[in-house]
Amino acid sequence: MAYSDVEEGYSYSSSTQKRPLLRTRSHNGPSFRTLPLFGFLLGLIVAFYIFYLYFVSSDELSEMKRQFNVLEGHSVKLKDENLEMKILLDNYKEKEVTLQNAKELVETKLNECSRNLESIKQDYEKSKVETNNIDKQRSECSKDLLELQNGKNAMEEIIATLRVKVDNYERLIIYLNQTIARLEAEGAKTSEKVVEPFLQKPDQVVQQVDQVDVVHQMHHEARNATTVNIDQVISNVDQAKEGGINFGKVVPLIKSKTEGSEETDFKENIPAPQEMPRVNEQFGVVRPGPGDRVKMEMNGGQVEDGGDSKLVAGFADFQDENMLGDLKENVARIENNDVKAAKI
């Protein structure tokens, strides 16, 4: 009761100023007068909050959608790239197999090349050794060539000297042939007187035989002089051989030189061989007699009384024919060796 009185008094006193927030119990309305306003404000706040959440969530949702789209595009791109990578991987696997085969082939070739390189190195070493040997042989051949050149020059000098001597000997033989022809003419004259010993006195026979002996002694001296000269040439050749010149080993380059008109004149001036009749034909002596001494002297010059042989005034009249023939054979052999060496 007291409370209601106070409430009424309060309500009454405040009615003149402002209304109270709480109503009295006797009032039929709500206790709070501002409750609808509070509810409205609260609803407004909730609405704003929801609106705020909506906008915030919409922004986040749009951002998430954008990111999702980006991620989805990226995922599609990754799928495409993954597919391409799978294709590339397959290609790379095929290439890997091909490269593996190529690698094996290259390794095989490398092994072959290594073996070939070893063989080439060995061949190179052998060729190097052979080259050194060839260089040594070439140096030795150069020395031998120099020695052969010196020997060739010496042989050319010797052959030139021998040619001059052969020419001189041929001229000497021509002179001796002429001398023999003259002596044969004189002997023919004296041979007519050989038969006279049967009719003349013994003293005259001895004198005529002595004259014939003088003629044949001159012939014998000329033949000995020719033999001595040819023996001297042969001794010179032997001395050249002993001096280290081998006619078989040294093959000089000798060109035969003819002296044109001199050789022609020389051949034209050589007299034709003359036949000397045998003693029995000249003197008609069958049994031994004073004229047989002449025949015996001529038998020393290789004249046979029997048979059909005749004394020819030429190279056959001299005992040095074999020596001169050997000398010419040596010169011809040297020239033949020179021709063979030039062909080689």
C-alpha positions in Angstrom: 0.0 0.0 0.0 2.8 2.3 0.8 4.4 1.4 -2.5 1.4 2.2 -4.5 1.1 5.5 -2.7 4.7 6.3 -3.4 4.2 5.3 -7.0 1.2 7.4 -7.4 2.9 10.3 -5.7 5.9 9.8 -7.9 3.7 9.6 -11.0 1.8 12.6 -10.0 4.8 14.7 -9.2 6.6 13.7 -12.4 3.7 14.1 -14.6 4.4 17.7 -14.5 8.0 17.1 -15.5 8.3 13.8 -17.6 6.7 10.4 -17.7 8.3 7.7 -15.7 9.9 4.7 -17.4 7.9 2.1 -15.5 4.2 2.0 -15.4 2.2 1.3 -12.3 0.6 -2.1 -11.8 -2.8 -0.7 -12.2 -1.9 0.3 -15.8 -2.8 -2.3 -18.4 0.1 -1.7 -20.8 3.7 -3.0 -20.7 6.0 -2.2 -17.9 8.6 -0.4 -20.1 7.4 2.3 -22.4 10.6 2.1 -24.6 10.6 -1.6 -25.2 9.3 -1.4 -28.8 12.0 1.2 -29.5 14.6 -1.0 -28.0 13.4 -3.9 -30.0 13.4 -1.8 -33.1 16.9 -0.6 -32.4 18.0 -4.1 -31.6 16.5 -5.3 -34.8 18.1 -2.5 -36.7 21.4 -3.4 -35.2 20.9 -7.0 -36.1 19.9 -6.0 -39.6 22.9 -3.8 -40.0 25.0 -6.6 -38.6 23.5 -9.1 -40.9 23.9 -6.6 -43.8 27.5 -6.1 -42.7 28.0 -9.8 -42.6 26.4 -10.1 -45.9 28.6 -7.6 -47.6 31.6 -8.9 -45.8 30.8 -12.4 -46.7 29.8 -11.4 -50.2 33.2 -9.8 -50.7 34.9 -12.8 -49.3 32.7 -15.0 -51.3 33.4 -13.1 -54.5 37.1 -13.2 -53.6 36.9 -16.9 -53.0 35.0 -17.3 -56.2 37.6 -15.3 -58.0 40.3 -17.4 -56.4 38.4 -20.5 -57.2 38.1 -19.5 -60.8 41.8 -18.7 -60.8 42.5 -22.0 -59.2 40.2 -23.8 -61.5 41.8 -22.2 -64.5 45.2 -23.0 -63.0 44.0 -26.6 -62.4 42.9 -26.8 -66.0 46.2 -25.4 -67.2 48.0 -27.8 -64.9 46.0 -30.7 -66.3 46.8 -29.6 -69.9 50.5 -29.2 -68.9 50.3 -32.6 -67.2 49.0 -34.1 -70.3 51.6 -32.4 -72.4 54.3 -33.5 -69.9 53.0 -37.0 -70.2 53.3 -36.8 -74.0 56.7 -35.3 -73.7 57.6 -37.9 -71.2 56.6 -40.6 -73.6 58.7 -38.9 -76.4 61.6 -38.5 -74.0 61.4 -42.2 -73.1 61.5 -43.1 -76.8 64.4 -40.7 -77.3 66.0 -42.2 -74.3 65.8 -45.6 -75.8 67.1 -44.2 -79.1 69.9 -42.4 -77.3 70.7 -45.5 -75.3 71.1 -47.4 -78.5 73.1 -44.6 -80.0 75.3 -44.6 -76.9 75.9 -48.3 -77.2 76.8 -47.8 -80.8 79.1 -44.9 -80.0 80.8 -46.9 -77.2 81.3 -49.7 -79.7 82.8 -47.3 -82.2 84.9 -45.8 -79.4 86.3 -49.1 -78.6 87.0 -49.8 -82.3 88.6 -46.3 -82.6 90.7 -47.0 -79.5 91.9 -50.2 -81.0 92.6 -48.5 -84.3 94.4 -45.7 -82.5 96.6 -48.2 -80.7 97.4 -50.0 -84.0 98.0 -46.6 -85.7 100.4 -45.7 -82.9 102.2 -48.9 -83.3 102.4 -48.4 -87.0 103.6 -44.9 -86.4 106.3 -46.1 -84.2 107.3 -48.8 -86.8 107.2 -46.2 -89.6 109.3 -43.9 -87.4 111.9 -46.6 -86.9 111.8 -47.5 -90.6 112.2 -43.8 -91.4 115.2 -43.6 -89.2 116.6 -46.7 -90.9 115.8 -45.2 -94.3 117.6 -42.0 -93.4 120.6 -44.0 -92.3 120.5 -46.0 -95.5 120.1 -42.8 -97.5 123.1 -41.2 -95.8 125.1 -44.4 -96.5 123.9 -44.4 -100.1 124.9 -40.7 -100.4 128.3 -41.6 -99.2 128.5 -44.6 -101.5 127.2 -42.4 -104.3 129.9 -39.9 -103.6 132.5 -42.6 -103.6 131.0 -44.0 -106.9 131.0 -40.5 -108.4 134.7 -40.2 -107.5 135.3 -43.7 -108.9 133.4 -42.7 -112.0 135.5 -39.6 -112.5 138.6 -41.7 -112.0 137.4 -44.3 -114.4 136.5 -41.6 -117.0 140.0 -40.3 -116.7 141.5 -43.8 -117.0 139.2 -44.7 -119.9 140.1 -41.4 -121.7 143.7 -42.3 -121.1 143.2 -45.8 -122.4 141.3 -44.5 -125.5 144.2 -42.2 -126.2 146.7 -45.1 -125.7 144.5 -47.5 -127.9 144.5 -44.8 -130.6 148.2 -44.6 -130.3 148.6 -48.3 -130.4 146.4 -48.6 -133.5 148.5 -46.0 -135.2 151.6 -47.9 -134.1 150.1 -51.1 -135.5 149.4 -49.3 -138.8 153.0 -48.2 -138.8 154.2 -51.7 -138.0 152.0 -53.2 -140.7 153.5 -50.8 -143.2 156.9 -51.7 -141.9 156.1 -55.4 -142.1 154.8 -54.9 -145.7 158.1 -53.2 -146.6 160.0 -55.9 -144.9 158.0 -58.5 -146.7 158.8 -56.8 -150.0 162.5 -56.9 -149.0 162.1 -60.5 -147.8 160.5 -61.4 -151.2 163.5 -59.9 -152.9 166.0 -61.7 -150.6 164.1 -65.0 -150.8 164.8 -65.3 -154.4 168.4 -65.4 -153.5 167.9 -68.2 -150.9 167.8 -70.9 -153.6 171.2 -69.9 -154.9 173.1 -71.7 -152.1 172.8 -74.9 -154.1 174.7 -73.3 -157.0 176.9 -70.8 -155.1 179.8 -71.1 -152.8 179.2 -71.8 -149.0 180.6 -68.4 -148.1 178.0 -66.5 -150.2 175.2 -68.7 -148.8 176.1 -67.8 -145.3 176.2 -64.1 -146.2 172.8 -64.2 -147.7 171.3 -66.1 -144.8 172.7 -63.6 -142.4 171.0 -60.8 -144.4 167.7 -62.7 -144.0 168.4 -63.1 -140.3 168.9 -59.3 -140.0 165.5 -58.7 -141.6 163.7 -61.1 -139.3 165.6 -59.7 -136.3 164.2 -56.2 -137.2 160.7 -57.8 -137.4 161.2 -59.5 -134.0 162.4 -56.2 -132.4 159.4 -54.3 -133.6 157.1 -57.0 -132.3 158.8 -56.9 -128.9 158.5 -53.1 -128.7 154.7 -53.4 -129.3 154.5 -56.1 -126.7 156.3 -54.0 -124.1 154.0 -51.0 -124.8 150.8 -53.1 -124.4 152.2 -54.8 -121.3 152.8 -51.4 -119.8 149.1 -50.4 -120.5 147.9 -53.7 -118.8 150.2 -53.0 -115.8 148.6 -49.5 -115.5 145.1 -51.0 -115.5 146.2 -53.5 -112.9 147.6 -50.7 -110.7 144.3 -48.8 -111.1 142.5 -52.0 -109.9 144.8 -52.3 -106.9 144.2 -48.6 -106.1 140.6 -49.4 -105.1 138.8 -49.0 -108.5 136.7 -52.1 -109.2 135.8 -52.3 -112.9 132.8 -54.6 -112.0 131.4 -52.4 -109.1 132.1 -48.9 -110.4 129.8 -48.3 -113.3 130.7 -44.8 -114.7 128.5 -43.0 -117.1 130.8 -43.0 -120.2 129.5 -41.7 -123.4 131.4 -43.0 -126.4 132.8 -40.1 -128.3 134.0 -40.6 -131.8 136.3 -38.1 -133.4 134.4 -37.8 -136.7 136.8 -37.1 -139.5 139.8 -38.4 -137.6 138.2 -41.8 -137.1 137.2 -41.8 -140.8 140.6 -40.8 -141.9 142.1 -43.4 -139.5 140.0 -46.2 -141.0 140.8 -45.0 -144.5 144.5 -44.9 -143.8 144.6 -48.5 -142.5 146.2 -50.6 -145.2 144.4 -53.8 -146.3 145.8 -57.0 -144.9 148.4 -58.5 -147.1 149.1 -62.2 -147.4 152.5 -63.5 -147.0 153.2 -66.7 -148.9 154.3 -69.7 -146.9 158.0 -70.6 -146.9 157.6 -73.8 -148.9 155.5 -72.0 -151.5 158.1 -69.1 -151.7 161.2 -71.1 -151.7 160.0 -74.6 -152.8 162.0 -76.2 -150.1 160.8 -79.7 -149.1 163.7 -81.2 -147.2 165.8 -79.4 -144.6 168.3 -77.1 -146.1 169.8 -73.7 -145.6 166.5 -71.9 -146.3 164.7 -73.8 -143.5 166.3 -71.5 -141.0 164.1 -68.7 -142.2 161.1 -71.0 -141.9 162.0 -71.9 -138.4 162.4 -68.2 -137.4 158.9 -67.5 -138.9 157.4 -70.5 -137.0 158.4 -68.6 -133.9 155.9 -66.0 -135.1 153.1 -68.6 -135.1 153.3 -69.5 -138.8 152.6 -73.1 -139.7 154.2 -74.6 -142.7 151.5 -77.3 -143.2 147.9 -76.7 -144.1 146.3 -73.8 -145.8 147.1 -71.1 -143.2 148.8 -68.0 -144.5 150.6 -65.2 -142.6 148.5 -62.1 -142.7 150.1 -58.7 -141.9 147.6 -57.5 -139.3 146.8 -58.0 -135.6 147.6 -61.7 -136.0 151.2 -61.0 -136.6 151.8 -60.0 -133.0 152.0 -61.9 -129.7 150.3 -59.0 -128.0 147.0 -59.6 -129.8 145.4 -61.3 -126.8 146.5 -58.5 -124.5 145.0 -55.8 -126.7 141.9 -57.9 -127.1 141.5 -58.2 -123.3 142.0 -54.4 -123.0 139.2 -53.7 -125.6 136.9 -56.3 -123.9 137.4 -54.5 -120.5 136.5 -51.1 -122.2 133.4 -52.7 -123.9 132.3 -54.3 -120.6 132.6 -51.0 -118.8 130.5 -49.3 -121.5 127.8 -52.1 -121.3 127.6 -51.8 -117.5 127.2 -48.0 -117.9 124.3 -48.6 -120.4 122.6 -51.0 -117.9 123.1 -48.5 -115.0 121.6 -45.7 -117.1 118.5 -47.9 -117.9 118.1 -48.7 -114.1 
